[in-house]
């Protein structure tokens, strides 16, 4: 069960105290064959994220492009909670995600899910890596996501040299990230299309639908030990809610909805970067233009020291036919 995996990961985090210089990600991948969709949880997910309710019969429903991430989440947690994984599960920061959908999955499909970690690189604040999740049907990749994570720790001055890479070779990714985030935060806000009032119970509702019961999202009392005075919204809820709004209003160029409309995009590409956390309850403003989207604090809400509402999320979504995927490394069956 996912709850057991998260508990083991939390306990294991206490034993992963570094040093992290020279850390290596595990080889291979985890595989789950014949993943099944729980129709009740899919309906709850569509409801909390703002997607059109699944069609009847439920087996014909098209999955939102963010939903395979939910199906693969237990495997990803199992990978990162494993004692052989070099970084503590507690303390990992999800900084961004890219999703490529080659064709929409239906609730009746039984895809093979493959999860692996790759791309470990120095970051000015520690180390970053990617977790890839893929969905395969009949030997063909139909969906994939790339989640980027950061683990903050002190870097040795010569860490890049020990890894055989210099800052010049990896582009000092952390420095560039910081500059990019600053530029995005200072950029002219996108036209506001909607404002959403997010209740304090949002994290618990999304957790029930998705299975992601990270304590920072559930209640102020469980969030405070991790440095938050209130619970924070799930990053993947923010992404899913923006995708639902974009599809429901034609912001992806399709005009389709995510859970059953004939106009739902078969091919879709989405990318998003997480910025300032959303402390619940909150009111946020959804901005969109030409496929680019963002979430900022509502103008009437609490702003930054400079008076501007904080930027919580920025991203882009488009329909179209992305390039085909390629087989991954040898697998470890789940």
N, C-alpha and C positions, 0 to 999 in steps of 0.2 A: 504494500500500500504506500501511496505517496506520503502520507503522514508519518509512517515509520521511517521512510527514507529521509525526510526532512529532519526528524528527530535524531537519527544516526549522524546526519551531516552536521547538525548543531553540536552534538557531543564530540564528533571527530574534529571539529574546528578548534577545540581547546588543545588538541595534541599537535596541530600543524602550526608550529611557532617559528618556522624558518630554520636556517636562513633560506631566502628565496633566490639568491644569486645562483645562476646555473640550473634553475628549475627546468624540468622537462615534462611536457604533456604526455599522457598515456597514448600509446599507439593503438591502432585498430578502432573499432566502433562498436556501439551497442545496437542491437537490432530487435525489433518487435514485429513479428509477422501477423498479418490479419488483424490490424487494429480496428476496434469496433467503436461506433459512435453511440453514446447513450442519448436517445432522442429527448428525454426529459431535460438532461443537462444542456443539450443543444438549444432547446427552446428557452431555457433560463438564460443561457449565454446571449442569444439573440435579443431577449428582452432587456437585459441589463446594459447591453452595448448599443442598443438602438437599431439593430438590423431588423428587416422585415421578418415577421414570424415565419417559421418553416411551413412549407406547403403540406397539404394532405394528399396522399399518404406521406408520412414523415420520411420514408426511405428515399423519396424522390427529391428531397430538399438538397439544394446546393449549399455546400459549406461556405461560410465566410472565409475569405482568403487568410484571415488571422487564426482560424480555428485549428488547422493542422498543428500550429505551434502549441495549442492546448493539448492535443493528442500526444505530442512528443515531449511535453514538459516533464512527465515522470521519468523518462529515459535520461533527459538532460540533468535532472536533479540526481539521479542515480550515478551518473558519470562523475559529477562534481562532488558528490558526497563520499565517493569511494576513498578509502585510506590511501590509495596510490596517487590520487589527484594532488598536485603540489600545493594548492591554495585552499584556505579555509572557506567553506561554503558561506559561513557568516562573515560578512564584510565584503563580499563580491558586489560590485556596482554594475548594473546593466546600463550601458551607456548608449546603445543604439541597436537597431535591427534593420535588416534588408530581407524582403520577401520577394521571391520570384515564383509566380504561378504559371505553369505551362498549360494546364487545363483545370477547371474547377472540379473538385471532388464532390461526390454525392454522399449523403448519409449512409446509403447502402453499400458503398465501397468498403473494401477491407485492405487498405494500403499496408505495405511493409514500411515501417519507419526505421530510419537509420540516423544515429546521432554520433558525432565525433567532435573532438576539440582539435584546433590547429591554430597556426598563426601567432604563437607566443612571441612577444616582442617587448623590449624595454619601453617604458613610458616615464615621463618626467616625474610622475607621482608613484611609480611602482612598476607593475607589469600588466600587460593587456593580452587578451587572447580571444579567439572566436569559438563559438559552439555552433556547428552546422547541424541542422535537422532536415532530413529529406524524406519525402513520401514517394513511394514507387508502386506502380500498378503494372502487372504483366511485363515486368522487366524494364519498364520505362519510368524515368523520373518525371513526376507530374508537378511537384511542388518542392521548394526548398526555402529555408531561412538561414540567415547568418546573424547570430546575436553576438555583439561585442561586449566583453566584460573587462572591468578594471579591478585589480586588487592593489590597494595602496600599501606601500611599504618603502622603507629606505633603500635606495639604490647605491651600490658601491660605485665609486667614481669610474672604475675600469670595467664595469659590468658589460658594456657593449663590446669591449675588446675581448673579454673572456668568451662571449657568445659568438665571436667571429664577425660581429657587425659593429659599425661605428654609427654615431648619430647622423653622419652624412649619408650613410648607406640606407638607414631606415627613415631618413628625413626628419629626425627629431619629432616623431609623431605626436608626442604629448604637447610640445610647444605649438605645433601647428593646430592641434585640436583646440588648445586654449585660445589661440588667435581667432580660429573659425567661430568658436562659440561666442566670443566677445563681439565679433562682427555681426553675427546673426542676432544677438540680443539688441544691438544698437541699430539694426536695419529698420527701415520704415515698416511698421506693422502691416500685415495683409488686411484687406477689407474684411471687416467683421460680418459674418453671415449668421451667427447665432450666439446666444449666451446660455450657458447651462448652470443650473444650481445643483451642486453635487452634495448629497447628504452625508452625514457622518457614518451612515451604515453602508455606504457604497462599497468599501473594501470587503465587508463581510458578504455582501450579495455577490460580488464578483468571485470571491474565494469559493463560495458554494457552487457556482457554475463552472469554474475553471479548475478547481483543486489547488490553486496557489494560495496556501494559508500562511504565508510569511507573516510573522507577528507584527511587523512594522505597518501592515495594511489593515489590521483588524480593530484596534482599539487604542486610545491614548495610553492606557496602562501598559499595553504590550509594546507600544512604539517607543516609550520613553527610555528604556534601557539601551536603545540603539541611537539615542541622540535626537529624537523627534518629540516635540511637545504634544503633537497630535498624530493620529494615524495618517498615512499618506496614500494617495491613490496608486493603484497598480499602474506601472508604466504601460503594460500591454492592454489595459483597459483604455488608457488614453489613445493608444494607436487604433484600437478596434473602434472606439467611438468616433474618431475622426474619419476612418474608412467608411463606416456606416453612413455618416453625414455626407461624405463626398459622393458615395454611390447613390444615396437616396435623392440627392439634388443634382446628379449628373456631373459631379466634380471630377470623375475619372474619365470623362469622355464617353461613358456608356449609357448613363441614365438608368442603369440597372440596380437591383438590390442584391443583398448578399445571401439570402437564404431561400431562393426558390424562383425568382423572376426569370423569365426567358431571356431578359436583357442583361442578366448578370455576366460580368466579364469573364470569359474563359481564360484569356491570358492577361496577367496583371503583374506590375512591378511596383513595389512600395519600399520606401526607405524612411526611417525616422531616427532622430536623435533626441535623447532625453536631456532636459535642461534642469531647471529648478523644480524640486518636488512640489506636488500639490497637497497642501495640508487640508485635511477634511474637518468640517464642511468647508466648501468654497464655492465661489462663482467664477467661472472661466469663460473667456471669449474665444470662439472658434473663428479663425480667419482662413480664407481660401482664395486663390487666384490661379487660374491656368494649371491646376493640378498640384500646386504647392499649397501646403496647409500648415497651420500652427495653432497652438493653444497658448494664450496669455491670461494673466490675471485680468478679471473684468475691470474696466476703468473705475468702477465704483468700489472695487475691493482694495485690499492692502497692496501698495506698490513697493518699489525698491526705495533705497535711500534717495535716489535721484528723482523720485516721483513717478517713474514709469512703471506700469504693471509688469511683473516678472514674466519672462518667457519660459514656459514649461515644456514645450515640445515643438519641434519643427520637422517637416518632412515633405515628401512628394509621392504622388501615386499616379500611375498612368496605365492605360490598357494597351495591349499590343502583344506581339509574339516575341518573347524573350528567347535568347539562345538556349539550345538544349543542354541538359546536364551531362555529367560524365560519371562513370562508376567510381565509388569511393574505395578505401583501403579494405583489407581483410576484416571480417566482422567477428564480433563476439555475440552470439545469440542471447536474447533475453529469455 
